[in-house]
Amino acid sequence: MAVIFEKPSLLRRVAPLFEGFDGPLAFAVFLLACAGLLIMYSSGYDHGTRFVDHGRNMLIAGAIMFVVAQVPPQRLMAFAVPLYILGVALLVAVAVFGVTKKGAKRWINLGVVIQPSEILKIAMPLMLAWWFQKREGQLRPLDFLAAGLLLLVPVGLIMKQPDLGTSLLVLAAGLAVIFFAGLSWRLIVPPVLLGLIAVALVVWFEPQLCADGMRWPILHDYQQQRICTLLDPTRDPLGRGFHIIQGMIAIGSGGIFGKGFMAGTQTHLEFIPERTTDFIFAAFSEEFGLLGNLLLIGGFIFLILRGLSIALDAPTLFARLLAGAVTMIFFTYAFVNMGMVSGILPVVGVPLPFISYGGTAMVTLGLAVGILMSIAKSKRLIQS
């Protein structure tokens, strides 16, 4: 008697690839991506092919997210050490024979010009999560010290380029892993207090510290100028303070409900510099107002809470630390970008996740979401 096997349909063959995908996380990312496409169409309509390129970058990031989501967290752990070593080696290569643009040596030509510091945004939390996983149950103070050294090496190399924005993101991702691994509050509170005291002293003595000819020993000149401009942007309203002033004007002029889609005067009269990249939040605020901002911030809060929930339910220490650090990357991106556009933080090159134009940053975000999907998927498959 012949046995006839029915060939499964394409839908049934593809369905397992989506099994275990985290719906709330995908929904949050989808909404933020839609907001990004909407404001990119408005702010970049006369900016060449920015809107089309932004959509293409999102599709590439989505494909990367889908592929990474299929990789179990145990497999991701195998990439930690090689990716970290590769990233640090490339940073050393950049310092030796990198490509200089606009006074910064951040790129290297390997047939294709790349920015190796972007690798460390993911490689750093991977490496530290691997480090603490290997020492689970027997952590000592020296293990935290070693983790700090692993973090400071790439951060120092990135700051030397100089690239304050990327070094801040890598530092935040690494510190998040160390914190979630169980670093004592007795070691956290003193440096935080010292930092707050330093900020208070800088604000108090701002006229003397920012006087012409005054040089700070630790920071580069451009970094010092950014801080002084933050404290008093009217010091140079048509120069260094122009970005902050125009950003605050755009945010304030949006009012509660905004001027409407495609109706932002600051945006379309080109008063907002970098209106499709670092300062796109100002363009969004002008057109959609306070209400739009609250909805956008609500979307980021939902994304971050969902990421932390995935971290809390992760099946292993490695997955828990990695998910927590990746989630804090989203928080750092959003907080720093909105803060610098609003005039409460210095202007650094940090994009707004899923909103700002930028292929490299979008790929990094796709990787990050894919990692969260992978961890959430592994938990659901274990439960089932």
N, C-alpha and C positions, 0 to 999 in steps of 0.2 A: 504494500500500500504506500503510495507516494505521499510524502509530507510536504506541504506547501507553506513556505515561510513568507509572510506578508512583509514587504519592504516598508520600513517606517517612513512616514512623511518627513519632509524637510523640517517642518515645525517641531516634530517630536525629537528630531536629531539635534536641533539647535537649542531646545528648551533647557537641557541640563546646564548649558553655559550660563544661563541667567538664574539658575536655581540658587537660592540663598542671597541674591543681591539685596542690599538694604534699600528698601523703598523710600523711607523718609530722607535718607542722605541723598539719594538720587533726585528726589523732588526739590530739596533745598538747592542743590547745584543747578538744576534745570531753571529754577526761578531766577537765580542770580545771573545765569548765563543769558536769559531773556532780557533782564534789565541791562546787561552789558551790551547786547546787540542793539537795544533800543536807543541808548544814549550814544553809542558809537555811530549809529546812522545819523543822528543829529549833529554831534560835534565833529564828525569826520566826513560829512557829505561833500565838502569842498576840499578835502585833504587827500586827493588821489584815490587810491583803492583801499583805504584803511578799513572800511566796513566789510568789504569782500574778504580782505586778508584776515580780519578779525574772526569772521565766520569760519574761514579755512583753518585758522589756528585752533578754534574750538573743536572742530571735527577731528583734527590730529590729536588734540588732548583727550577727546572722548575715546578715540581708538586706543590710545596708550592706557587710559584708565581701564578699558575693557580687557585688554591683554594682561595687565598687571593684576587685575582682580581674579584672574584664573590661577595665579601662582599662589600656592599655600604659604602662610607665614614662615614655615620651616625652611622652604626653599629661599625665601627672601633673606633669611638669616645667613645663608651661604654666600650671599653677595656682599655682606657687610664689610669684611676685611679687604677684599680685593678692590671694592669701589672706593673705600677710604684711602687706601694706598695710592690708587690711580689718581684720585683727586688731589692729594697732597703733592704727588710727584709732578702733576701738571701745574700746580701753583708755583712750585720751585722753578719749573721750566719757564713760566711766565715771568718770574723775577729775573731770570738770566737772559732770555732772548724773546720776551713777549712783544706784542704789538702795542704801540702807544697811540692813543687817540684822546684829544682834548686834555693833554697833560696827565692822563692816567694810563698805566700799563696793566690792562686787565685781560687782554686777549692773546691768543697764540694761534699761529697759522700752521695747521696740520693738513694742508691741502684745502681745508675749510677752516675759516676763522671761527674759533669757539671761545667761550668765556668759562674757564674751568671752575670758577668760584660757584657757578650755578649747581655743579655736581654735588658740592658739599651741603647744599640745603637739604638733600635727601640722604647723602652718604653719612653725614654727621650723626643724625639720630639713629640711623641703622647701626653704625659702629658702636655707639654708646649703649644702645639696647642690647646688642650682642655681648658687650663687655659685662654688663650687669647680669645677663642671663647665665653666663658661664660661672658667675660667682654667687648665684642664688643660694640663700640660706647661710652663707658664710662671709657676708660683707664686713669689711673692716674700714677704718678711716683712710688707710693707704689706698684702698680701691677707689674711693671718691677723689683722692688726690691724683691718682693716675688718670682717672676720667677727665679731671680738669686739665691735665697736661695734653691729653688727646684732643681736647676742645681748643685749647689756646694756640696750638701749633697752626692749624688752618686759619683761625680767626686773625692771628698776628700777620700771617702771609697776605690775607685779603686786605687788612687795614693798611698794609705797606703799599698796596697798589696805587693809590688809595681808593677804597670803596667802602665807605662808612655804612651805606644802606645794606649791602649784602652781608658784610661782617656782622651787623646787628641781627639779621635774620638767622645766620648760622649760629651765632652766640645764643640767641633765644631758643632755638631748637635744641641745642646741646644742654643748656641749663634746664630746660623742661624735663629732659630725660633724667638728669641728675637729681632734680627735685622729686620727680615721681618715684625714683628708686629708693627714696627714704632719707634724703639729706636732712640732718637735724636743723630745727629752727634756730638753735643757738649759733649755728654757723651762717644762717641766712640773714638774721636780723641785723647784726653789726654792719656788714657792708651796705645794706639798704639804708640804715641810718646815716652812715658816712656819705652815701650818695645824696641823700636829702639835704644834709648839712652843706655839702659842696654846692648843690643847686641854689640853696638859700644865700650862700656867700656870693656866688656869681651874680645873682639878681641884686643883692644889696650893694655890691661894689661895681655894678655894671658901668657907670660912667668912667671909672678909673681903668677897669680891665679892658674896655673897648675903645679907649682913647687912641688916637692916631699914633702909630709907632710902637704901641704896646704889643709884645709877642708872648704867647703862652708856650711854655716849654714842651708840653705833651702833644698838642694837636698841630696838624698842618694849618697853614694860613687860611686855606679855604674853609676848613672846618671851624676855625675860630670865627671867621666872618659870618658863617651860617648861624652860630649861636648868638653873636652880637646883633645880627639882623633880626633874629627871632625876638630878642628882648626889646628892640626898637626898630621896626621896619621903616619908620619915617626918616631914619638916619640917611638912607639912600633910596628915596622913593622911586626913582627912575632907573635904578641899577639893581643892587642886590635885594632890596626890599620890594621890588616890583611884583614878584611872584606872590608873596604873602598878601600884599595889599589887594591885588586884583582878585585873588582867591576869596578873601574875606568879603570883598564887595559883592562878588557873584553869589556867595552863600547868603548874605544878608538881603540882597535884592530879590531873592526868590520868594521871600515871605513865607506864609503858611502853605499856600497851594501851588506856588510856583508860577512862572510866566507862561507855561505851556510848552508842549513838545514842538521843537524847531523854532521857538520864539525867544530864546535866550539872547539878549543883546550883548552882554559881556562875552558870550561864547562866539557868536557869529560875527561880531565886529573885531574879533581876534584880540581882545584885551587879556584873555586868559592864556598864559603861556602853557605849552605842553598840554593842551586841552583834551587830547586823545590818550595821553599816557598818565604821567604822575598827577596831573591836576584835573582829571576827568570827574572827580567827585564834586569839584566846584561847578562844572557844567551841569552835572546831574542836579545839584542843589538849586541852581538858578531856574531850571526848567520844571522841576517837580516839587520844589519847596520843602518846608519842614515835614509835611505829611509824607512825601516821597522818601525823604531821608530816614524817617522813623521806620517805614516799611523796609527799606534797604538794610538798615541796621538790624531790624528784626530778623531778616533773612540770614544775616551773618551770625546772629546770636543762636538761631535755630540750628545752623550748620555746626557751630562750635559745641553746643550742648549735645547734639547727636553724636559728634565725634568723641566727646568725653564719655558718653554712654557706651559707645562701642569699646572704648578703652577699658571701662569698668568691667564689662562682661567678657573681655578677651580671655582665651583659654590658657595662655602662658604669660610669664613675666615679660619675655621679649615682645610679644604682641601687645601687651598692655602698655609698656613703655613707649613702643614705637607709635601706637595709635594716639597716645597722649601728646607726644612730641609733634606729630604731624598736625594734630588739631590746633596746637599752640602756634604752628606756622601760620595757619589761617588767621588766628587772632592777631598775631604780630603784624602781618601784612595789612590787615584792615585797620587796626588801631593806629599804626604809624602813618599810613597814608592819609587817613581822615584827620589825624592830629596835625600833620604838617600843612595840609591844605587849609585847616581851620586856624592856623597860627598859634597852636599850643605846643608844637614840636618843631625842631629844625627841619629844613627842607633837605631830604635825602631821597635817593632814587629808589623808592619802594612803590610798586604798582598796587592798585586796588584789585583784589582777587576776582577773576572772571569779568571784570569791568574794563580795566585798562588794556590798551593795545600793547602787544608784546609777545612774540612767538616763544622765546625761551622761558619766560615766566609762566606762560600758559601750559607748556609741556611739563614744567615742574609741578604745577597745580594738578594736572592730569595724573601724574605719578602719585601725588599725595592722596588724591581721592581714590585711586586704584588700590593703594595700600590699605586705606580704611575699608574699602569694599572687600578686599581679600580677608582681612581680619574678621569683619562681620560675617562673611560667608563661611569661614572656617568654624566659627562658633555655632552658626545655625546648622551646619552639616553634622557637627558633633552631637547637638541636641536631638537631631532627627535619627 
